[in-house]
Amino acid sequence: MTSACHSDACGGPIALALLEAGRSRMGERVRVYSEGEVSVAEVCSTVFLDPENRRLSQ
């Protein structure tokens, strides 16, 4: 994991990570180790909040 933070828009934590064959792993659940704890995360596109860009056209 390269960075993580809380997202008010998503209602929880989000993170960026570099994964081997990442594009082919969409939807896969992976274990993430951070600050002494292990969590589960889902691999998704980097554009996950508004992929159709509808928020800007309102």
C-alpha positions as CSV (number, residue, x, y, z in Angstrom):
1,M,0.0,0.0,0.0
2,T,1.4,3.3,-1.0
3,S,-1.1,5.7,0.7
4,A,-4.4,5.6,2.5
5,C,-6.9,8.1,4.0
6,H,-10.5,8.5,5.0
7,S,-12.9,9.5,2.3
8,D,-16.1,11.4,3.3
9,A,-17.5,10.8,-0.2
10,C,-17.1,7.0,0.1
11,G,-17.9,6.9,3.7
12,G,-14.8,5.0,4.8
13,P,-11.1,4.4,4.1
14,I,-9.6,4.3,0.6
15,A,-6.0,3.4,-0.3
16,L,-3.7,3.1,-3.3
17,A,-1.4,0.2,-3.8
18,L,0.8,-1.3,-6.5
19,L,-0.2,-4.9,-7.3
20,E,1.4,-7.3,-9.7
21,A,-1.1,-7.8,-12.6
22,G,-3.4,-5.3,-10.8
23,R,-5.8,-4.7,-13.7
24,S,-6.6,-8.4,-14.0
25,R,-7.3,-8.6,-10.3
26,M,-10.4,-6.3,-10.2
27,G,-12.9,-7.5,-7.5
28,E,-10.3,-9.7,-5.8
29,R,-10.1,-9.3,-2.0
30,V,-6.6,-8.9,-0.6
31,R,-5.1,-8.6,2.8
32,V,-3.5,-5.3,3.7
33,Y,-1.0,-4.8,6.6
34,S,-0.9,-1.3,8.1
35,E,0.1,0.0,11.5
36,G,0.3,-3.5,13.1
37,E,-3.2,-4.6,11.8
38,V,-4.3,-6.8,9.0
39,S,-7.5,-5.7,7.0
40,V,-9.2,-6.9,3.9
41,A,-9.5,-4.7,0.9
42,E,-11.1,-5.1,-2.6
43,V,-9.1,-4.3,-5.7
44,C,-11.0,-1.8,-7.8
45,S,-10.5,0.8,-10.5
46,T,-8.7,4.0,-9.6
47,V,-11.8,5.8,-10.9
48,F,-14.5,4.4,-8.5
49,L,-16.5,7.3,-7.2
50,D,-18.1,8.7,-10.4
51,P,-16.7,6.8,-13.4
52,E,-19.4,8.3,-15.8
53,N,-18.5,11.8,-14.7
54,R,-22.1,12.6,-13.9
55,R,-21.3,14.8,-10.9
56,L,-19.7,17.5,-13.1
57,S,-22.6,17.5,-15.6
58,Q,-25.3,18.3,-13.0
